């Protein structure tokens, strides 16, 4: 049958697509930016659409043509420049339900979250529950799945953070290390979706998808460290104040377009633990979802997983250093414009041209230094840094080649900085 998968290139959505492809379905994937998705899943027909703008049944109708089932794997953790929880989780889902009823779509599978509650003070859980309520009040053959902490071969957001903390040198830092966590393999989530789409589940069920036994977050991190093949280390509980400061900083980065898993909404959710009831799914399938140990054993870690885990926490450091370096360089150029221009004048350039070059270079440095920490502008800023650095090196070689032999390495130091920019460009993408 033709199945529409919302959020088809996310952590869960991509696994769901893979399973439904195996099942032989005709798939249509939906997401805001499907350029990379088309390369990764060329057998899927992709439609670019922003759910936060699909707020009326009529908006959904073009996407539902010929569709027999819909899987909603879309979601966002916290409000931000790109994410509006009420629109994505509640208003858009309500419009989707109405559109499905009008278009004759038979089945709707809603992937919600453990902890979804309309009375929650956490906007993520509250809006998820309100979307669930719209689904549950429909005349469709609906299933609501509520997975715990989803573990997958891919690593985005929270699962990437788990790997990074587990790979920390000397010890494993953890905020709220004693909070109970129940994980679920993304393969089990995809299986549940497959069964629901095929009609193998009784209609109108809300099912938790969690492993049978809860364990402290610290124990989860140690399992990941062992999976990565790293030496044993002990968990060190990070003071709550540090976690709150990290959450505040992550919220600030969120305003710049960076979707950090350390944002305050995630920490608030973790405060209550991630636990559910594994019994209903065990009764349906005669087994509970896989335990964490089994999940990790099914996806062996290799050198690329260790590289990723070690680099992930360095990513914000790399971008912060780049921003500081270029901003500082630009400000110094403006403050000491006369001294910088004198160097060029001593090499034979007219004074006016020398001052103009220093001013232009300083402004360019400040612009790219500020832009690199704004996520939508980061790639362009990094490319501009490469171009500016090469221009500086070419100009220095032509006008003042002796500076290559300067004892303080004024020109030579640009080469490792260029390498750092290239490294930042390589690790920029989130998924």
Phi, psi and omega per residue, in radians:
X1 nan 2.827 3.090
X2 -1.470 2.186 -3.085
X3 -2.126 2.270 3.064
X4 -1.673 2.141 -3.122
X5 -1.983 1.984 3.122
X6 -1.513 2.380 -3.061
X7 1.224 0.671 -2.992
X8 -1.229 -0.210 3.111
X9 -1.907 0.259 3.070
X10 -1.459 -3.114 -3.097
X11 -0.992 -0.869 -3.141
X12 -1.410 -0.776 -3.063
X13 -1.015 -0.685 -3.127
X14 -1.152 -0.701 3.099
X15 -1.170 -0.673 3.100
X16 -1.085 -0.776 3.098
X17 -1.007 -0.801 3.141
X18 -1.025 -0.756 -3.136
X19 -1.185 -0.742 -3.118
X20 -1.219 -0.501 3.014
X21 -1.115 -0.775 3.091
X22 -1.047 -0.604 -3.133
X23 -1.316 -0.144 3.074
X24 1.546 0.317 -3.123
X25 -1.448 2.744 3.028
X26 -1.574 2.029 -2.932
X27 -1.943 2.481 3.008
X28 -2.176 2.106 3.135
X29 -1.768 2.499 -3.119
X30 -2.222 2.385 3.066
X31 -2.925 2.973 -3.108
X32 -1.236 -0.729 -3.108
X33 -2.267 1.847 -3.005
X34 -1.873 0.228 -3.108
X35 -1.046 -0.911 3.140
X36 -1.239 -0.578 -3.134
X37 -1.077 -0.661 3.131
X38 -1.095 -0.589 3.114
X39 -1.283 -0.686 -3.075
X40 -1.350 -0.614 -3.129
X41 -2.229 1.273 -3.074
X42 -1.179 -0.321 3.139
X43 -1.402 -0.052 -3.132
X44 -1.805 2.424 3.029
X45 -1.447 2.108 -3.042
X46 -1.829 2.441 3.083
X47 -2.190 2.191 3.093
X48 -1.458 2.106 3.131
X49 -2.746 2.511 3.117
X50 -1.785 1.968 -3.088
X51 -1.025 -0.528 -3.114
X52 -1.184 -0.166 3.097
X53 -1.867 -0.090 3.136
X54 -1.697 1.338 -2.958
X55 -1.891 0.060 3.080
X56 -2.285 2.644 -3.119
X57 -0.975 -0.655 -3.125
X58 -1.094 -0.516 3.131
X59 -1.147 -0.513 -3.075
X60 -1.493 -0.380 -2.986
X61 -0.969 -0.766 3.134
X62 -1.074 -0.506 -3.122
X63 -1.375 -0.360 -3.019
X64 -1.689 0.068 -3.114
X65 -1.050 2.069 3.118
X66 1.336 0.047 -3.079
X67 -1.444 2.394 3.117
X68 -1.870 -0.396 3.137
X69 -2.559 2.590 3.123
X70 -2.189 2.362 3.020
X71 -2.025 2.116 3.120
X72 -1.752 1.715 3.094
X73 -1.882 0.293 -3.112
X74 -1.548 2.693 3.099
X75 3.062 2.914 3.103
X76 -2.480 2.650 -3.059
X77 -1.451 -0.664 -2.966
X78 -2.728 2.623 3.089
X79 -1.050 2.504 3.118
X80 -2.952 -3.042 -3.120
X81 -1.000 -0.590 -3.111
X82 -1.775 -0.168 -2.993
X83 -2.236 2.329 3.091
X84 -2.290 1.760 -2.959
X85 -1.011 -0.813 -3.081
X86 -1.079 -0.689 3.133
X87 -1.208 -0.778 -3.062
X88 -1.266 -0.812 -2.996
X89 -1.538 -0.528 -3.034
X90 -1.957 -1.117 -3.018
X91 -1.103 -0.792 -3.116
X92 -1.161 -0.691 3.140
X93 -1.162 -0.715 3.101
X94 -1.068 -0.731 3.101
X95 -1.148 -0.676 3.108
X96 -1.071 -0.777 -3.141
X97 -1.024 -0.838 3.129
X98 -1.064 -0.751 -3.140
X99 -1.116 -0.715 3.120
X100 -1.078 -0.742 3.127
X101 -1.105 -0.707 -3.113
X102 -1.296 -0.563 -3.079
X103 -1.533 -0.106 3.133
X104 1.420 0.339 3.049
X105 -1.205 2.314 -3.018
X106 -1.457 -0.794 -2.936
X107 -2.164 2.534 3.087
X108 -2.377 2.135 3.088
X109 -1.910 2.042 -3.112
X110 -1.815 2.078 3.072
X111 -1.639 1.895 -3.067
X112 -1.787 -2.417 -3.114
X113 -2.705 2.534 2.980
X114 -0.995 2.316 3.125
X115 1.690 -0.057 3.114
X116 -1.059 2.186 -3.049
X117 -2.712 2.191 -3.111
X118 -1.130 -0.292 3.141
X119 -1.703 0.055 -3.089
X120 -1.153 2.553 3.045
X121 -1.485 -0.019 3.082
X122 -1.661 2.087 -3.050
X123 -1.046 -0.582 3.126
X124 -1.070 -0.931 -3.108
X125 -1.166 -0.658 -3.108
X126 -1.151 -0.825 -3.111
X127 -1.240 -0.584 3.048
X128 -1.052 -0.787 -3.139
X129 -1.118 -0.651 3.132
X130 -1.179 -0.632 3.029
X131 -1.152 -0.719 3.089
X132 -1.031 -0.701 -3.119
X133 -1.113 -0.669 3.095
X134 -1.116 -0.686 3.113
X135 -1.161 -0.814 -3.060
X136 -1.172 -0.406 -3.133
X137 -1.571 0.074 -3.082
X138 -1.520 2.990 3.086
X139 -1.645 0.121 -3.104
X140 -1.355 2.898 2.943
X141 -1.444 1.629 -2.989
X142 -1.910 2.664 3.011
X143 -2.413 2.331 3.074
X144 -1.975 2.114 3.134
X145 -1.881 2.314 -3.129
X146 -2.126 1.559 -3.125
X147 -1.317 2.669 3.005
X148 -1.400 -2.504 3.118
X149 -1.285 1.934 -3.007
X150 -1.429 2.227 3.122
X151 -1.922 2.264 -3.080
X152 -2.505 2.806 3.035
X153 -1.026 -0.653 3.043
X154 -1.297 2.785 -3.107
X155 -2.416 1.885 3.032
X156 -2.184 2.694 2.959
X157 0.931 -2.132 -3.043
X158 -1.094 -0.668 -3.139
X159 -1.216 -0.548 3.049
X160 -1.162 -0.699 3.120
X161 -1.110 -0.697 3.096
X162 -1.003 -0.804 -3.132
X163 -1.114 -0.732 -3.105
X164 -1.137 -0.783 3.121
X165 -1.137 -0.682 3.139
X166 -1.116 -0.503 -3.105
X167 -1.614 0.092 -3.112
X168 -1.046 2.414 -3.119
X169 -1.214 2.480 3.006
X170 1.326 -0.708 3.119
X171 -2.665 2.968 -3.125
X172 -1.947 1.859 -3.141
X173 -1.362 2.486 -3.142
X174 -2.657 2.263 2.938
X175 -1.519 2.402 3.109
X176 1.001 0.795 -3.040
X177 -1.099 -0.358 -3.087
X178 -1.605 -0.009 -3.079
X179 -1.244 2.413 -3.098
X180 -1.299 2.400 -3.104
X181 -2.300 2.351 2.958
X182 -2.091 2.144 -3.104
X183 -1.659 3.005 3.007
X184 -2.625 2.432 3.081
X185 -1.253 2.449 3.093
X186 -1.087 -0.435 3.086
X187 -1.160 -0.653 3.089
X188 -1.186 -0.657 3.086
X189 -1.111 -0.777 3.137
X190 -1.113 -0.640 3.096
X191 -1.129 -0.742 3.127
X192 -1.080 -0.735 3.104
X193 -1.095 -0.761 3.139
X194 -1.023 -0.783 3.141
X195 -1.112 -0.705 -3.134
X196 -1.165 -0.740 3.132
X197 -1.118 -0.688 -3.123
X198 -1.287 -0.204 -3.116
X199 1.471 0.307 -3.123
X200 -1.444 -0.156 3.108
X201 -1.835 2.510 3.060
X202 -1.058 2.395 -3.081
X203 -1.186 2.695 3.037
X204 1.324 0.632 3.134
X205 -1.945 2.521 2.964
X206 -1.961 2.014 -2.961
X207 -2.151 2.176 2.980
X208 -1.320 2.456 3.056
X209 -2.097 1.674 -3.117
X210 -2.525 2.672 3.034
X211 -1.140 2.894 -2.999
X212 -1.212 -0.660 -3.007
X213 -1.978 2.332 3.025
X214 -1.476 2.644 3.091
X215 -2.498 2.728 3.125
X216 -1.105 2.655 3.105
X217 -0.965 -0.685 3.118
X218 -1.020 -0.679 3.114
X219 -1.186 -0.628 3.073
X220 -1.065 -0.768 3.138
X221 -1.103 -0.686 3.123
X222 -1.173 -0.618 3.058
X223 -1.084 -0.728 3.118
X224 -1.158 -0.662 3.134
X225 -1.127 -0.744 3.089
X226 -1.113 -0.694 3.125
X227 -1.071 -0.659 3.130
X228 -1.264 -0.202 -3.134
X229 1.345 0.508 -3.119
X230 -1.711 2.756 3.140
X231 -1.030 2.645 3.125
X232 -1.069 2.567 3.111
X233 -2.645 2.804 3.138
X234 -1.714 2.686 3.105
X235 -1.418 2.284 3.078
X236 -1.969 2.065 -3.125
X237 -1.283 2.141 3.128
X238 -1.432 2.331 3.134
X239 -0.946 2.558 -3.094
X240 -1.019 -0.607 -3.118
X241 -1.095 -0.612 3.104
X242 -1.149 -0.723 3.100
X243 -1.082 -0.723 3.136
X244 -1.151 -0.702 3.104
X245 -1.119 -0.717 3.102
X246 -1.107 -0.698 3.109
X247 -1.112 -0.718 3.110
X248 -1.120 -0.754 3.109
X249 -1.105 -0.726 3.133
X250 -1.142 -0.637 3.067
X251 -1.083 -0.697 3.100
X252 -1.102 -0.735 3.091
X253 -1.136 -0.541 3.091
X254 -1.062 -0.612 3.102
X255 -1.165 -0.381 3.094
X256 -1.624 0.062 3.062
X257 1.745 -0.001 3.126
X258 -1.549 2.258 -3.055
X259 -1.773 1.314 -3.095
X260 -1.318 2.425 3.062
X261 -1.303 -0.047 3.123
X262 -1.621 0.140 -3.128
X263 -1.085 2.767 -2.995
X264 -1.027 -0.569 3.132
X265 -1.113 -0.682 3.132
X266 -1.185 -0.725 3.128
X267 -1.160 -0.650 3.102
X268 -1.137 -0.667 3.100
X269 -1.168 -0.713 -3.139
X270 -1.152 -0.536 -3.135
X271 -0.934 -0.611 -3.096
X272 -1.623 -0.013 -3.101
X273 1.417 2.942 3.114
X274 -2.197 1.598 -3.063
X275 -2.378 2.608 3.112
X276 -2.641 -2.889 -3.072
X277 -1.943 1.964 -3.108
X278 -1.442 -0.195 -3.015
X279 -1.093 -0.830 -3.102
X280 -0.980 -0.763 3.130
X281 -1.195 -0.638 3.096
X282 -1.095 -0.626 3.121
X283 -1.225 -0.557 3.135
X284 -1.295 -0.720 -2.998
X285 -1.890 -0.044 -3.074
X286 1.202 0.230 3.024
X287 -2.750 2.547 3.055
X288 -1.309 2.889 3.021
X289 -0.975 2.721 -3.081
X290 -1.007 2.494 3.003
X291 -1.246 2.798 -3.096
X292 -0.971 -0.741 -3.123
X293 -1.031 -0.730 3.140
X294 -1.193 -0.705 3.117
X295 -1.044 -0.824 -3.111
X296 -1.198 -0.639 3.137
X297 -1.116 -0.482 -3.115
X298 -1.396 -0.136 3.134
X299 -2.365 1.292 -3.056
X300 -0.929 2.472 3.122
X301 -1.548 2.436 3.108
X302 -2.185 -2.950 -3.040
X303 -1.083 -0.572 -3.121
X304 -1.155 -0.580 3.078
X305 -1.181 -0.664 3.113
X306 -1.203 -0.718 3.074
X307 -1.015 -0.862 -3.108
X308 -1.032 -0.829 -3.082
X309 -1.077 -0.687 -3.109
X310 -1.327 -0.541 -3.106
X311 -1.426 -0.424 -2.942
X312 -1.066 -0.792 3.139
X313 -1.269 -0.341 3.104
X314 -1.376 -0.326 -3.073
X315 -0.990 -0.902 3.117
X316 -1.110 -0.532 3.105
X317 -1.149 -0.774 3.137
X318 -1.025 -0.812 -3.101
X319 -1.230 -0.608 3.098
X320 -1.149 -0.740 3.128
X321 -1.116 -0.770 3.122
X322 -1.067 -0.777 3.136
X323 -1.070 -0.829 -3.138
X324 -1.054 -0.813 -3.082
X325 -1.040 -0.837 -3.077
X326 -1.275 -0.672 3.087
X327 -1.116 -0.806 -3.127
X328 -1.088 -0.763 3.130
X329 -1.054 -0.740 3.141
X330 -1.171 -0.735 -3.140
X331 -1.149 -0.754 3.107
X332 -1.060 -0.704 3.118
X333 -1.068 -0.649 3.114
X334 -1.269 -0.751 -3.096
X335 -1.179 -0.671 -3.103
X336 -1.943 0.764 -3.086
X337 -1.055 -0.691 -3.123
X338 -1.092 -0.815 -3.112
X339 -1.120 -0.716 3.140
X340 -1.160 -0.713 3.137
X341 -1.171 -0.604 3.138
X342 -1.050 -0.618 3.124
X343 -1.081 -0.741 3.139
X344 -1.249 -0.666 3.113
X345 -1.102 -0.675 3.140
X346 -1.150 -0.292 3.096
X347 -1.682 0.150 3.028
X348 1.782 0.057 3.122
X349 -1.424 2.528 3.048
X350 -1.072 2.578 -3.080
X351 -1.012 -0.748 -3.113
X352 -1.098 -0.764 3.133
X353 -1.132 -0.716 3.141
X354 -1.079 -0.803 3.120
X355 -1.110 -0.683 3.127
X356 -1.114 -0.719 3.135
X357 -1.149 -0.728 3.128
X358 -1.126 -0.765 -3.136
X359 -1.109 -0.802 -3.133
X360 -1.108 -0.743 3.133
X361 -1.125 -0.708 -3.135
X362 -1.140 -0.764 3.123
X363 -1.122 -0.727 3.114
X364 -1.069 -0.741 3.116
X365 -1.051 -0.784 -3.113
X366 -1.145 -0.722 -3.121
X367 -1.098 -0.854 -3.104
X368 -1.252 -0.555 3.091
X369 -1.120 -0.637 3.089
X370 -1.350 -0.671 -3.051
X371 -1.232 -0.506 -3.026
X372 -1.180 -0.335 3.119
X373 -1.663 0.043 3.043
X374 -1.751 1.961 -2.954
X375 -0.919 -0.809 -3.131
X376 -1.129 -0.345 -3.102
X377 -1.799 -0.106 -2.957
X378 -1.067 -0.806 -3.112
X379 -1.076 -0.803 3.128
X380 -1.083 -0.676 3.133
X381 -1.134 -0.722 3.133
X382 -1.133 -0.744 3.103
X383 -1.107 -0.696 3.094
X384 -1.116 -0.670 3.098
X385 -1.049 -0.732 3.118
X386 -1.087 -0.817 -3.121
X387 -1.105 -0.764 -3.124
X388 -1.135 -0.739 -3.139
X389 -1.093 -0.793 3.117
X390 -1.094 -0.649 3.098
X391 -1.140 -0.752 3.097
X392 -1.040 -0.807 -3.097
X393 -1.129 -0.711 3.126
X394 -1.147 -0.753 -3.140
X395 -1.139 -0.736 3.133
X396 -1.114 -0.700 3.137
X397 -1.132 -0.658 -3.111
X398 -1.355 -0.690 -3.007
X399 -1.696 -0.585 -3.064
X400 -2.529 1.147 -3.089
X401 -1.057 -0.399 -3.141
X402 -1.136 -0.355 -3.133
X403 -1.172 -0.327 3.057
X404 -1.104 -0.455 -3.120
X405 -1.773 0.195 3.108
X406 -1.030 2.278 -3.101
X407 -0.994 -0.503 -3.138
X408 -1.536 -0.006 3.062
X409 1.141 0.681 -3.068
X410 -1.005 -0.680 -3.127
X411 -1.612 -0.717 -3.100
X412 -0.998 -0.614 -3.092
X413 -1.152 -0.294 3.114
X414 -1.213 -0.429 -3.099
X415 -1.189 -0.899 3.079
X416 -1.099 -0.555 3.079
X417 -1.129 -0.669 3.079
X418 -1.084 -0.689 3.101
X419 -1.122 -0.660 3.114
X420 -1.145 -0.656 3.088
X421 -1.106 -0.749 3.113
X422 -1.094 -0.688 3.097
X423 -1.120 -0.729 3.114
X424 -1.080 -0.683 3.121
X425 -1.134 -0.623 -3.119
X426 -1.220 -0.544 -3.073
X427 -1.830 0.209 -3.050
X428 -1.158 -0.762 -3.007
X429 -1.137 2.452 -3.140
X430 -1.499 -0.472 -3.089
X431 -2.670 nan nan
